[in-house]
Amino acid sequence: MELDSIECVPSLDLTDEDEIQHHHHPFPSITKPHNNNSNNNTSVSSANQPGTTSVHELLECPVCTNSMYPPIHQCHNGHTLCSTCKTRVHNRCPTCRQELGDIRCLALEKVAESLELPCRYMSLGCPEIFPYYSKLKHEAVCNLRPYNCPYAGSECSVVGDIPFLVSHLRDDHKVDMHSGCTFNHRYVKSNPREVENATWMLTVFHCFGQYFCLHFEAFQLSMAAPVYMAFLRFMGDETEARNYSYSLEVGGNGRKLIWEGTPRSVRDSHKKVRDSHDGLIIQRNMALFFSGGDRKELKLRVTGRIWKEQQNPEGGACIPNLCS
Protein backbone atom coordinates (compact mmCIF):
# COMPACT_ATOMS: atom_id res chain seq x y z
CA MET A 1 0.00 0.00 0.00
CA GLU A 2 1.41 3.38 -0.93
CA LEU A 3 0.54 6.90 0.02
CA ASP A 4 -1.21 8.87 -2.67
CA SER A 5 0.05 12.03 -1.11
CA ILE A 6 1.86 12.98 2.02
CA GLU A 7 3.26 16.32 3.06
CA CYS A 8 5.31 17.55 5.98
CA VAL A 9 5.04 21.22 6.96
CA PRO A 10 7.23 22.15 9.97
CA SER A 11 5.65 25.06 11.77
CA LEU A 12 6.18 27.16 14.85
CA ASP A 13 2.48 28.07 15.07
CA LEU A 14 -0.06 25.47 14.04
CA THR A 15 -3.15 27.53 14.85
CA ASP A 16 -3.45 29.28 11.51
CA GLU A 17 -3.36 26.84 8.61
CA ASP A 18 -3.17 29.64 6.02
CA GLU A 19 0.16 30.80 7.43
CA ILE A 20 1.83 27.36 7.34
CA GLN A 21 4.58 27.13 4.75
CA HIS A 22 6.93 24.33 3.81
CA HIS A 23 10.44 25.09 5.06
CA HIS A 24 13.60 23.09 4.72
CA HIS A 25 15.67 23.79 7.80
CA PRO A 26 19.39 23.19 7.76
CA PHE A 27 19.93 19.86 9.50
CA PRO A 28 22.83 19.49 11.92
CA SER A 29 25.84 17.77 10.46
CA ILE A 30 26.22 14.21 11.66
CA THR A 31 29.50 12.55 12.45
CA LYS A 32 30.06 9.21 14.07
CA PRO A 33 31.57 9.85 17.51
CA HIS A 34 35.00 8.57 18.36
CA ASN A 35 35.16 6.68 21.62
CA ASN A 36 37.84 7.54 24.12
CA ASN A 37 38.92 4.36 25.83
CA SER A 38 41.47 6.06 28.08
CA ASN A 39 39.28 5.25 31.11
CA ASN A 40 39.04 1.59 30.19
CA ASN A 41 42.63 0.61 30.96
CA THR A 42 41.55 -2.03 33.46
CA SER A 43 39.33 -3.93 31.04
CA VAL A 44 41.71 -3.53 28.13
CA SER A 45 44.75 -4.73 30.05
CA SER A 46 42.90 -7.72 31.48
CA ALA A 47 41.71 -8.68 28.02
CA ASN A 48 45.24 -8.43 26.68
CA GLN A 49 46.90 -10.70 29.21
CA PRO A 50 48.47 -13.55 27.25
CA GLY A 51 46.68 -16.31 29.16
CA THR A 52 43.25 -14.71 28.97
CA THR A 53 43.58 -13.85 25.29
CA SER A 54 44.61 -17.36 24.26
CA VAL A 55 41.83 -19.00 26.25
CA HIS A 56 39.35 -16.54 24.86
CA GLU A 57 40.39 -17.56 21.37
CA LEU A 58 39.85 -21.21 22.31
CA LEU A 59 36.31 -20.32 23.38
CA GLU A 60 35.55 -18.72 20.02
CA CYS A 61 33.31 -20.84 17.83
CA PRO A 62 35.05 -21.47 14.45
CA VAL A 63 31.74 -21.19 12.59
CA CYS A 64 29.94 -18.12 14.00
CA THR A 65 33.02 -16.64 15.82
CA ASN A 66 30.86 -15.94 18.89
CA SER A 67 31.91 -17.04 22.37
CA MET A 68 30.87 -20.59 23.14
CA TYR A 69 28.69 -21.38 26.14
CA PRO A 70 27.74 -24.82 27.48
CA PRO A 71 27.08 -27.19 26.02
CA ILE A 72 30.37 -26.94 24.09
CA HIS A 73 30.67 -29.77 21.60
CA GLN A 74 33.75 -31.42 20.14
CA CYS A 75 34.54 -34.04 17.54
CA HIS A 76 36.72 -37.15 18.06
CA ASN A 77 39.77 -35.10 17.01
CA GLY A 78 39.13 -32.43 19.66
CA HIS A 79 37.77 -29.63 17.42
CA THR A 80 35.09 -27.60 19.21
CA LEU A 81 32.04 -25.57 18.22
CA CYS A 82 28.94 -24.10 19.87
CA SER A 83 25.62 -25.91 20.24
CA THR A 84 23.86 -23.54 17.84
CA CYS A 85 26.30 -24.21 15.03
CA LYS A 86 26.27 -27.96 15.68
CA THR A 87 22.84 -28.17 14.05
CA ARG A 88 23.84 -25.81 11.27
CA VAL A 89 26.74 -28.03 10.14
CA HIS A 90 24.51 -31.15 10.15
CA ASN A 91 26.54 -32.87 12.88
CA ARG A 92 29.78 -32.69 10.86
CA CYS A 93 32.92 -31.08 12.24
CA PRO A 94 33.63 -27.97 10.14
CA THR A 95 37.38 -28.45 10.65
CA CYS A 96 38.01 -32.15 9.86
CA ARG A 97 34.58 -33.16 8.51
CA GLN A 98 34.29 -36.04 10.97
CA GLU A 99 30.97 -36.84 12.62
CA LEU A 100 30.49 -34.82 15.80
CA GLY A 101 28.31 -37.15 17.84
CA ASP A 102 27.36 -35.96 21.32
CA ILE A 103 30.76 -35.41 22.91
CA ARG A 104 30.96 -32.49 25.35
CA CYS A 105 34.21 -30.64 25.93
CA LEU A 106 33.89 -30.54 29.71
CA ALA A 107 37.43 -29.28 30.24
CA LEU A 108 36.80 -26.15 28.17
CA GLU A 109 33.50 -25.58 29.94
CA LYS A 110 35.33 -25.70 33.29
CA VAL A 111 37.95 -23.24 32.05
CA ALA A 112 35.18 -20.88 30.96
CA GLU A 113 33.80 -20.80 34.49
CA SER A 114 37.04 -19.27 35.77
CA LEU A 115 37.28 -16.45 33.22
CA GLU A 116 36.38 -12.78 33.58
CA LEU A 117 36.01 -10.90 30.31
CA PRO A 118 35.18 -7.35 29.23
CA CYS A 119 31.82 -6.48 27.73
CA ARG A 120 31.79 -6.96 23.96
CA TYR A 121 30.85 -3.25 23.69
CA MET A 122 34.08 -2.16 25.38
CA SER A 123 35.07 -0.29 22.20
CA LEU A 124 31.84 1.73 22.51
CA GLY A 125 32.75 2.80 26.03
CA CYS A 126 31.48 0.07 28.37
CA PRO A 127 34.12 -0.49 31.10
CA GLU A 128 32.45 -3.50 32.74
CA ILE A 129 34.12 -6.87 33.30
CA PHE A 130 32.05 -9.97 34.03
CA PRO A 131 32.44 -13.65 34.80
CA TYR A 132 32.21 -15.57 31.56
CA TYR A 133 28.68 -16.85 32.19
CA SER A 134 27.32 -13.42 33.25
CA LYS A 135 28.70 -11.64 30.21
CA LEU A 136 25.87 -12.55 27.82
CA LYS A 137 23.18 -11.45 30.26
CA HIS A 138 24.80 -8.03 30.64
CA GLU A 139 25.39 -7.56 26.92
CA ALA A 140 21.69 -8.15 26.20
CA VAL A 141 20.82 -5.01 28.21
CA CYS A 142 24.05 -2.99 28.04
CA ASN A 143 23.18 0.69 27.63
CA LEU A 144 26.03 1.07 25.16
CA ARG A 145 24.93 -1.77 22.86
CA PRO A 146 24.18 -0.65 19.28
CA TYR A 147 20.65 0.24 18.23
CA ASN A 148 18.74 -1.53 15.49
CA CYS A 149 17.71 0.57 12.53
CA PRO A 150 14.31 2.05 13.50
CA TYR A 151 13.03 2.29 9.93
CA ALA A 152 9.49 0.98 9.65
CA GLY A 153 8.17 -0.85 6.62
CA SER A 154 11.16 -3.10 6.01
CA GLU A 155 13.33 -5.46 8.02
CA CYS A 156 16.58 -3.50 7.94
CA SER A 157 19.49 -5.31 9.59
CA VAL A 158 21.74 -2.25 10.03
CA VAL A 159 22.84 -1.50 13.60
CA GLY A 160 24.88 1.35 15.05
CA ASP A 161 24.90 4.33 17.36
CA ILE A 162 22.33 7.10 17.02
CA PRO A 163 24.39 9.54 14.86
CA PHE A 164 25.24 6.70 12.47
CA LEU A 165 21.59 5.58 12.24
CA VAL A 166 20.37 9.13 11.61
CA SER A 167 22.74 9.35 8.64
CA HIS A 168 21.62 5.88 7.52
CA LEU A 169 17.93 6.87 7.65
CA ARG A 170 18.59 10.03 5.69
CA ASP A 171 20.93 8.61 3.04
CA ASP A 172 19.71 5.02 2.59
CA HIS A 173 16.01 5.15 3.49
CA LYS A 174 15.51 8.74 2.25
CA VAL A 175 13.60 9.70 5.41
CA ASP A 176 12.76 13.41 5.69
CA MET A 177 14.82 15.30 8.27
CA HIS A 178 13.52 18.40 10.02
CA SER A 179 14.61 20.64 12.86
CA GLY A 180 12.05 21.94 15.31
CA CYS A 181 9.61 20.64 17.90
CA THR A 182 6.32 21.13 16.05
CA PHE A 183 5.07 19.27 13.00
CA ASN A 184 2.19 19.19 10.59
CA HIS A 185 1.54 16.19 8.33
CA ARG A 186 -1.22 15.62 5.81
CA TYR A 187 -2.20 12.11 4.76
CA VAL A 188 -4.33 11.69 1.62
CA LYS A 189 -5.68 8.43 0.20
CA SER A 190 -7.97 8.26 -2.79
CA ASN A 191 -9.70 4.98 -1.86
CA PRO A 192 -9.93 4.58 1.92
CA ARG A 193 -12.05 1.42 1.57
CA GLU A 194 -8.93 -0.46 0.47
CA VAL A 195 -6.61 -0.53 3.45
CA GLU A 196 -3.81 -3.03 3.77
CA ASN A 197 -1.48 -3.28 6.73
CA ALA A 198 1.15 -0.65 6.06
CA THR A 199 3.61 1.48 7.96
CA TRP A 200 5.73 4.51 7.20
CA MET A 201 8.37 6.52 8.97
CA LEU A 202 7.45 9.99 7.84
CA THR A 203 10.05 12.18 9.47
CA VAL A 204 12.98 12.35 11.87
CA PHE A 205 12.86 15.47 14.03
CA HIS A 206 15.82 17.10 15.73
CA CYS A 207 15.08 19.14 18.83
CA PHE A 208 16.56 19.55 22.32
CA GLY A 209 19.71 17.98 20.85
CA GLN A 210 17.85 14.67 20.38
CA TYR A 211 16.21 12.79 17.50
CA PHE A 212 12.60 11.60 17.30
CA CYS A 213 10.85 9.40 14.68
CA LEU A 214 7.26 10.07 13.68
CA HIS A 215 5.37 6.99 12.44
CA PHE A 216 2.01 6.59 10.73
CA GLU A 217 0.38 3.19 10.30
CA ALA A 218 -2.74 1.68 8.76
CA PHE A 219 -3.78 -1.73 10.03
CA GLN A 220 -6.78 -3.80 11.06
CA LEU A 221 -7.80 -4.71 14.60
CA SER A 222 -8.82 -8.38 14.24
CA MET A 223 -12.01 -8.46 12.10
CA ALA A 224 -12.88 -4.82 12.72
CA ALA A 225 -12.62 -1.99 10.24
CA PRO A 226 -9.14 -0.57 9.53
CA VAL A 227 -7.69 2.00 11.89
CA TYR A 228 -4.97 4.60 11.48
CA MET A 229 -2.33 5.25 14.11
CA ALA A 230 0.36 7.88 14.61
CA PHE A 231 3.06 7.75 17.28
CA LEU A 232 6.50 9.07 18.14
CA ARG A 233 9.67 7.14 19.07
CA PHE A 234 12.73 8.54 20.81
CA MET A 235 16.14 7.71 19.32
CA GLY A 236 17.79 6.73 22.60
CA ASP A 237 17.22 4.61 25.68
CA GLU A 238 13.97 4.35 27.62
CA THR A 239 15.31 6.26 30.63
CA GLU A 240 16.12 9.25 28.42
CA ALA A 241 12.79 9.00 26.59
CA ARG A 242 10.95 9.63 29.88
CA ASN A 243 12.36 13.17 29.91
CA TYR A 244 10.17 14.12 26.93
CA SER A 245 6.49 14.32 26.11
CA TYR A 246 4.58 14.87 22.90
CA SER A 247 1.08 15.57 21.67
CA LEU A 248 -0.69 14.62 18.45
CA GLU A 249 -3.91 16.15 17.14
CA VAL A 250 -6.19 15.28 14.24
CA GLY A 251 -9.59 16.72 13.41
CA GLY A 252 -12.07 18.30 11.04
CA ASN A 253 -15.71 19.36 10.77
CA GLY A 254 -15.53 20.98 14.18
CA ARG A 255 -14.24 17.84 15.94
CA LYS A 256 -10.77 16.74 16.98
CA LEU A 257 -8.88 13.97 18.75
CA ILE A 258 -5.84 14.77 20.94
CA TRP A 259 -3.21 12.34 22.21
CA GLU A 260 -0.51 13.11 24.78
CA GLY A 261 2.12 10.69 25.94
CA THR A 262 5.78 9.84 26.37
CA PRO A 263 7.70 8.74 23.27
CA ARG A 264 8.77 5.11 23.28
CA SER A 265 12.44 4.28 22.85
CA VAL A 266 13.59 2.83 19.54
CA ARG A 267 14.72 -0.13 21.64
CA ASP A 268 11.04 -1.08 21.26
CA SER A 269 10.22 -2.02 17.67
CA HIS A 270 7.54 -0.06 15.85
CA LYS A 271 5.46 -3.26 15.78
CA LYS A 272 5.64 -3.55 19.56
CA VAL A 273 4.51 0.06 19.95
CA ARG A 274 1.71 -0.41 17.42
CA ASP A 275 0.45 -3.63 19.02
CA SER A 276 0.31 -1.93 22.42
CA HIS A 277 -1.83 0.86 20.87
CA ASP A 278 0.47 3.44 22.45
CA GLY A 279 -0.36 6.38 20.21
CA LEU A 280 -3.10 8.35 18.46
CA ILE A 281 -5.61 5.84 17.05
CA ILE A 282 -8.22 6.97 14.53
CA GLN A 283 -11.10 4.70 13.56
CA ARG A 284 -11.88 4.72 9.84
CA ASN A 285 -15.39 6.14 10.23
CA MET A 286 -14.00 8.97 12.33
CA ALA A 287 -11.18 9.51 9.85
CA LEU A 288 -13.72 9.79 7.02
CA PHE A 289 -15.78 12.21 9.10
CA PHE A 290 -12.70 14.37 9.62
CA SER A 291 -12.09 14.27 5.86
CA GLY A 292 -15.50 15.77 5.06
CA GLY A 293 -16.86 15.77 1.52
CA ASP A 294 -18.43 12.61 0.09
CA ARG A 295 -16.32 10.27 2.30
CA LYS A 296 -14.70 8.80 -0.82
CA GLU A 297 -11.30 10.34 -0.13
CA LEU A 298 -9.31 10.27 3.09
CA LYS A 299 -7.69 13.53 4.09
CA LEU A 300 -6.09 13.61 7.52
CA ARG A 301 -3.96 16.39 8.92
CA VAL A 302 -1.91 15.32 11.94
CA THR A 303 -0.24 18.08 13.92
CA GLY A 304 1.87 17.81 17.02
CA ARG A 305 4.65 19.11 19.22
CA ILE A 306 7.43 17.78 21.44
CA TRP A 307 8.49 19.24 24.77
CA LYS A 308 10.95 18.42 27.53
CA GLU A 309 9.83 17.79 31.08
CA GLN A 310 11.94 19.70 33.62
CA GLN A 311 11.96 19.11 37.35
CA ASN A 312 10.75 22.03 39.41
CA PRO A 313 13.45 22.48 42.11
CA GLU A 314 10.94 24.02 44.57
CA GLY A 315 7.85 21.85 44.32
CA GLY A 316 9.34 18.73 42.76
CA ALA A 317 6.77 18.73 39.98
CA CYS A 318 7.62 18.45 36.30
CA ILE A 319 7.15 21.61 34.25
CA PRO A 320 7.21 21.62 30.46
CA ASN A 321 10.08 23.23 28.59
CA LEU A 322 8.67 24.19 25.23
CA CYS A 323 10.86 24.37 22.18
CA SER A 324 11.34 27.90 20.93
Secondary structure, DSSP 8 states (H G I E B T S, - for coil): ---SEEEE---S--S-GGG-----------------GGGGHHHHHHHTSHHHHHHHHHTB-TTT-SB--SSEEE-TT--EEEHHHHHHTTTB-TTT--B-TT-B-HHHHHHHHT-EEE-TTGGGT---EEEHHHHHHHHTT-TTS-EE---SSS----EE-HHHHHHHHHHTS--EEEESSEEEEEEEES-TT----EEEEEEEEEETTEEEEEEEEEEE-TTS-EEEEEEEEESS-HHHHTTEEEEEEEEETTEEEEEEE--EETTS-HHHHHHTT-SEEEEHHHHHHHH-TTSSSEEEEEEEEEEEEEE-TTT--EEEEE--
